[in-house]
Amino acid sequence: MWKKLLLTLVGFCLVALLGLNLWGAITLGTTTPDPDAERSASANQVAMVFGATGSVGDGLLKAVIEDDEVDTIYAVTRRLSPRLKAGQASGRVTVIMQEDFTDYSGLASQLARVNTVLWGLGTTSIGMDAELYRHIHEDFPVAFVKAWLDARSEGPMAFHYVTGMGTGEEQRAQWARDKGRAERRIAELAQGSGLRTFGHRSGWIRPASEDERPAMAALALLVSPGHLVIKGTDLGRAMLEISARVNELGNGAVIDNRDALKYAAAYRAYQANRAENSR
């Protein structure tokens, strides 16, 4: 009996994985990087990272640290992580301790210089008070974009918000509607300014490789055929690549997981070409 139940469970999981991969392969990937797109080497000169102590934000921070076209890195946070401590000690990262993520009045001088913002700040909706969840995922980024535009409105400027697969104001889940509304409000604020905003509706975001457990890495391979998984560092690279392509994607564009994988590949190709030409 137990053997039969186990086989049934395994079969169900395999069918579910197959279905997910087919769905991803068929529906994801609406945007393809233009190989001839104009690329600005200064578009990411000053970057600011939010949520760097979390698994997603840590990957974004790692990508920014490794990019030699990023001259200045600000990390806005409530606490430190090993990568933040190391970046601060090396002088590569300037850490800004921030308690109130709806008040950025003390950051005007830094915001006046920032080109690219990678926003990985967020939390799970499981067990979270609905109003607090909305406050964190809508009010926080909206308040920041308002403050940023008060301090600077000259491009290149790009705001990248990790909202997650399933986000949308038309969805049934409250978290999805909250983030979808945030995407829209941020894009509306940026309209007519030098700022472009992007909602990254990513799938499974893997942590930085040094923090990933082998079992999770193996499991990630099972959903790779459907383009449902991306490394946090590759998500950061995709953001940097999109920012650098100053005329390719417009304000308010939605980036799904497969789109991000394509832009991460374009980023790596660009960096490899730079390295080859510098020899």
N, C-alpha and C positions, 0 to 999 in steps of 0.2 A: 504493500500500500504506500509506504513512504517513498519507495523507489519510483512508483508511478506518479506520485504528487511532485516529486523532484523533477522528473522528466517533463511533466506538464508545465512546471514553472520555468524550466530552462527553455522549453519550446516557446512559451509566451514571451519571454524576454528577447529571444532571437527574432521573433516576428515583430515585436515592438521596435527593436533596433533597426530592422530592415525597413519598416515603415517610416521611421524618423529619417533615416538616410535617404530614402527615396523622396520624401517630402522636401528635405533640404536641397537635394540635387536638382529638383524640378523647380522649386519656387525661389531659391535664394540667388543673389548675384544679378541685380538689375543695372549695375554700374560697372563700366570697364575703364581703367585708366587710359587716357590718351597718350600714346607713346611720343607724340610731338607736342605735348602740353608745355606751356611756358612755366619755368620753375625758377623761383626766387631763392637765392642762397641766404638772403637776410630775413626771410619770412618767419623763421623760428629763432631769431637772434636772442630774444629774451622770452623764456618760457616760465609758466607758473603751473604748479601741480597741486591739486587738492585730493585728499584721501590717500596720501602716500603711505599711511600706516596700515592700510587694508591690503588684502591680497591683490585686488585689481590695481589699485593705485601704486602699489610697490612695483608692479611690472611697468606701469607708465613711467614712473620715476627712473627706473633702470634704463629704459629706452632713451629718455632725455639725457641722462648722464653720459651715455655712450655716444651721443651725437656731437661731433666736434664742430658742427655749424651752430650749435646752441652755445652762446657765449655766457649767458647769465641764467641761472636757475633759481627760482623762488619756490619754496615748498611751504604752503600755508597749512598749519596743523595744530591740533591740541596737545599732541604728545609726540615723542620721538620713537623711531624704529631703528634697528641696526643699520639699514641703508641710509637713513637720514643722518644718523650719527657719523657714519663713515664719510658721507658727502660733505657734511658740515666740517669735519676735521680736516679734510683735504682742501677745503676752500671751494669745492666745486658747487656746493649747494648752500644757499642762504635760507635758513629756516626762519619762518615767521610764526611765532606762537599766537594763535587766535582762539579766543573763547566764544565770541559772538559771530556766527556766520551769517548774520543779517546786517551787520554794521562794519563797513570797510572804510570808514572815514579816516582811519589812521594809516591807510595804505595808498593814499593818493599819489605820492611821489613814485612808488613802485609801479602802480597801475599805469601811470603815464608812459612807461617804457615797455610794457608787456606786449608781445606780439601774439603768442599762442598760449591758450589755457587748456590744460588737460584735466577734466573734472571727473575724478573717480570716487568722489565722496558719496557715501550712501550706506544703507543698512538693509537687512532683510525685513520683509513685511510680516514674516511669521511671528506671531505673538506681539506685534507692535501696535500700539494705539494708532488708530487710523488718522487722527488729526496730527499727531506727532510725525507720522510717516510723511504725510502731505507737506508738513512744514519743512522737513529736512530736504525732501526731493523736489519741491517746487519753490518755496520761499527762499531757501538758501541760494540756489543758482540765479534766481530772478534778481534778488538783492545784489548779488555780485555783479551781474551784467549791467545793472543800472549804475552802480558805482564805477565800473570800468569805463562806461561810455561818458560818464561825467568827467573822468580824468583824461580820456583819450578817445578820439573818434577817427583817427587817421590810420588807414591800412598800411601794411598788411596786419590784420587782426583776425584771429580764428578762435572760436570757443567750441571745444569738443566735450560733449556730455555723454557719459556711458549710461544709457537708459535701459537697455536689455531687450532681448527678443520677446515679442508679445506686447510691447508698449503701443499705446494708441488710445485716443480719447473715445473711440467707439467700442473698446473692449469691455468685457463684463467685469473683470477684476479691478478693484479700486486702485491698486498700485499702478496698474497699466494706464488707467485714466489719469492718475496724478502726474505720472511722468510724461504722458502724451500732452497734457495741458502745459506742463513746464516747457517742453520742446517748442510748442506753438508760441507761448508768451515770450520766450527768449528770442525767437526768430522775429517776432513782431517788434520787440524793442530794438533789434539791430537793423531793421529795415531802413534803408536810406543812409546808413552810416558806413564807416569803413570796416565794419565787423561782419564776418560770416559765421553762422552758427551751424553746428552739426549734431544730430542725434544718433549715437552709435547703438543700434539695437543688436548688440552682440549676443551670441549664444553662450556656450560654456567657455569662460575665460580661465585658462590655466595659469597658475602662479609662476613666478620666476623659477627657472629650472632648478636652482639650488635649494628651493623650498618645496619642490614637488615630490610626493611619495611615489615610488615605482608602481604601486598598484593603481594609483590615479592616472599616471601616465599611460599605463596599459589600457585602462578603461577609455581614456580619451581617444585612443586609436580606433576604437569600435565605432565612434560617431564621426570620425574624420572624413569618410567617404561622402557624407551629406553636408560637409562644410559647416558643421555645427559647433566646432571648437576652435579656439584661437589662443595663442600664448599672450599673456598680458604685455610682454615686451613687443610682440608683433602688433598688438592693438595700438600701443604707443607709437610704433614706427609708422603705422598706417595714418595716424593722426598727424604726425609730422610731415608725411608725404602729401597729404591732402592740403595742409596749411601752405606748403611750399608751392603747390600748383595754384597760384593766386587767381587764375581766371577760369579754372576748370569746373568747379562745383559752386553753385550759388548758395546764398543764405537760406537756411532751413532745410537743407538736404538731409535725408535719412540714409544712414550707412548700415546695411545689414552685415551679417557675419562673413558672408562670402565676399562682399565688396571690400571689407577690411582686409581679408586675406590677400586679395588682389593688390591693394595699395601697399601692403607690407612687402609683397614680392617686388613691386616696383621700387620701393625704397631700397631694398637690399641690392637690386640691380644697379640702381643709381650709385650707391656707395661702393659697390664692386668696381664700377666703371671709373669712379673718382680715384680709387686706389690704384687701378691699372694705369691710369694716365699720369699719376704722380711718380711712377717708377722711372 
